[in-house]
Amino acid sequence: MKSLLAACVLLLPGAAFAQAPVTDGAGRLIVPPPRVERVFAAGPPASVMVFALAPEKLVGWTRGMRVAEAQFFDERYARLPELGRLTGRGDTANVEVVLRAKANLIVDAGATHASLAELAQSVQDRTGISYALFDGRIEQTPATLRALGRLMGNERAAEALAAWYENELEDARARSRRSKSNPLVYYGRGSAGLQTGGKGSINVEVLEILGARNAAAEARAGLVTVPFEQVILWNPEVILTTDPNFWRLAWVDPRWRAVEAVHRKQVFLSPHLPFGWFDFPPGPNRLLGIWWAGKILEPEAFASVDLRAKAREFHRRFYHRVPTEAQLDALLGEPGVLPK
């Protein structure tokens, strides 16, 4: 049936220049318009991917750029409107917003379970705009980029980006396989540091790619809030966080001094501009988090990694602008980002 539909599409008047249909991450056959020119990203991870492949096609950000974030982009892209999001937490966009944006393709990247596939199909039926749902896991990023590139008509850009990303992932995995260091790690999310991710959570994929021991591995998959007493019982050797407020709290709250990581001064704050390196959003930007966390958790294996060079290249490829030396100083020189 799918092949018959694809054949029919290619025979439609005016479809001679159309992109071929693509099967998305939920197994749905997506038929793109003859020319994809305006793409609505349903969530932050999709925004990063669409922007990387064709910044001129992104109709807006799910959340408008803050001043600190905007400095890493060309002004015309930094000033794209805030459109909200269609999926995940804080579903602030609605069908009317999509239609007003005059998008002719909707893209999402993240989970692909049945309820999200049903939502995508519902929005597609209501708007008449093709809605593609892709797998947002780190290891699936190259495949997702290639599929999105075919859908958008940006195959060459997608192939170059996907091949580079694959090589970077394999290099990081090879280093991890050689590592003799394997500390127990706790990822503390939120201002209190008591939200974390269990095994299989998209928010701790960086740890899983590195083969690191996640202190919260036995918690349920997804984000969970744990009591402080549980962190004491886990007693991690290293704490990673994306929240500056928690990073500061860990040093001044007497309770946290009982945790081995705090006692050993092994609490690290992930760089987070313009998008998070470790999480926030859980998109392709986490490749930088792999290199960053690798240098902290497996210092011998990652000793030769130049984080400045990695950041420059990632920004050039995904954000289309190389950060200045001053910007790199600010990203990597922030207190708590790297071991002293």
Summary of the structure (lengths in Angstrom):
residues: 340
radius of gyration: 20.8
end to end distance: 60.2
largest distance: 71.2
contacts: 1147
relative contact order: 0.12
helix: 46%
strand: 12%
